[in-house]
Amino acid sequence: MTARSSFTALVLVALVGLAGWSALPRYSFTSGSRVWVEGTSTVHDWECEAEQVSAALDAAVSGTAITGISGLTVTTPVAGLECGNGTMNGKLRDALGSAPIRFALTNARVGQPNNGRFLVEATGQLTIHGTTRTQTVRANGRVLSGGRFQFTGEVPVTMSQFGVDPPRAMAGALRTGDRVTVKFDVTAAR
């Protein structure tokens, strides 16, 4: 085989490979999806809803099941956290700063589906208050109609590990707990 024919064969193999390549479908969270934070304080438990959440999920799908996840980015602006109490909103937003809260996937494992349900273990970089740490998120997945998927779960987060001083009020008499739980019930659709 000559150098020219070897080069031509290599180019043909590359073109055939590219013709068969396609990007993974991209999903985003639909309206009605919920992400919220639950915590405690010296006075009462509290909850804040993330009213603004943007997400991009790149998933391999076979039939109706997700077989792999290659990308996931979830971003929530701090100003979009709503606690239903103006004082708590201000204290929490002051403590968290102005940088958005962000999770960026580094790898994921998807369990075998069983009756339309599957488990996902996603590890990525969670950034809060400008500090980034590795975080693993476990989610229960469920196949919905119309090529949609529901994910539910919860993630414990210790605020001080991200450089956040837990909010205080009333001259320190009211203090929130350092550990909070981020919960989610989201639907992903193309």
N, C-alpha and C positions, 0 to 999 in steps of 0.2 A: 504494500500500500504506500503510495507516495505521500509526501508531507501535505500536499494540496488536498488529496482525497481524505486524509486523516482529519484535516481542519474542517472540511465540508461535513464529514460525518459528525464531528463534535458540535458544529453549529446546528445540524438537524436534530441531534439529541436534545440540545438546549432548547430549541424552539418547541419541540414536542412536549418537553417538560413544562415549559411556560404556558403552553396552550391548555394543559391539564390543571394548572394551578388556579385556585380561586381563593379569594379572601374569605375568612370566616364571617358568618352573619353577625351583625352588631345589634345589640339589644339595649334598650334604655328603660328606666322605671316609668310605669304608667301613672296617671293620676289615681289617687286613692292609695298609693303606696305610702307606708308610714315608717319613719325613723324617729325614735324618741329616746330621751335619757331619763332614767329614774335614779333618784338619790335620797339620802337621808339628811336630817339636820337635828340639832338639839331640841327643836320645837316640833317639827312634823316632817313626814316624807314629802318629796316633791317630784314633779315631772315636767319636762320641757320638750316640746315638739319641734322637730326640725322642719320648718315650713318650706324650705327651699333645699332640694337635694337634686344634684345632677349626677347621672351615672352612665357609663359606657361599659358594656359587657360583650366580649368577643367569645363566642361559644361554638364548638363543633356539635352538630346535631345529626343523629342518625334516626330516621323515622320521626318519632315524636320525642325522643330522649336526648338530653344533653350528654355527650360522651367525653367532653373535655372543655376546659376554660383556659384560654390563652391570655386574656386581658380583662382587667376590671379596674375601673377608677371611679370612686365615689367622692364627691365634693359637697360640703355643706358650709355656706357662709355663716360665721358666728352671728351676724346680725339677723339671720333667719331663724334663730332659736327663740321660741316663744314659750314662756313659762306661765302665762295667764296672770302674771303679777308684775306690775311695772318695776317695783323695787328689785325683785328677783331677776327680772330680765337685765336690768342695769348691772347688778352685782355679778351675774354670770358672764355677761359680755365683757365687763371690765377685767374679770379674772382670766378669760380665755384670749383676750387681745383681738386684733383685727384680722389676723391671717386666717384663711378658711381652714376648716378641718378636712383632711384628705386621707383616703386610703388608696394605695396603688398596689395592685397584685404583683407578686414576684413568682408564685407558683400555686397550682391548685390540683387537688385530687377529687375526682367525681366517682362516687360509688355506683355500682350496678343498680339500675332501676328495678324496683319491686312494686308491682301494682301502681305504676305511675309516680312512685315516690323514690327519692334518692338523697344521699348525703353528699355535701360538699365540704371540703376542708381547704380553706384559702389562706395562704400566708402572704403577707405583704408589708408595706411600709405605711404606718399610721403616723400622720403629722398633726399635732395639736400644739397651739401656742408656739409654733416655730421649732418644736422638738420632734424628731422622727425616731420611732422605735419599731422594731419588728413585732407584728401582731398576727396571731392566728385566729381566724374566724371560722366557726363551724355553723353550717346552715342546713336546715331541712328543706329539700327541694320537692316540688310537686308539679307534674305536668298538668297544664290547664288546656282548655280548648283554644283553637285558633293559633296554635304555635306559641303560646305564652307559657311562662314558668313563674311559680310563686316560690319565694325564699323567705323563711322565717328563722329567727335565732336571736341570741343575745350574747354580748361581749362585755366582760367586766373590765373596767379601766380605772387605774389609780391616777388621779389627777396630778399628784406631786411628781410622779415619774415623768411627766411631760412639762415640768416647771410651772405648773399651775398651783397657786395658793387657793385652796378651797374658799369659796365666798363666805363672808361674814357680814353681819348686820347688827344693829342695836348695840354698838360699842363692843362687839365681840360676843355678846350674850347668845346670839343666834349664829351657829357655825354649821356649815354643811359638812357631811362626811367626805373623806378623801376618796373613797371608792364609789364609783357610779356604775350603772349598767346601761349600756347602749343596746336598745332592742330594735328589731326591724321586722316588718311584714311587708314585703315589696313584691310587685309583679313586674316581670321583665317581658317586653314585647319588641318586635322588630319595627 
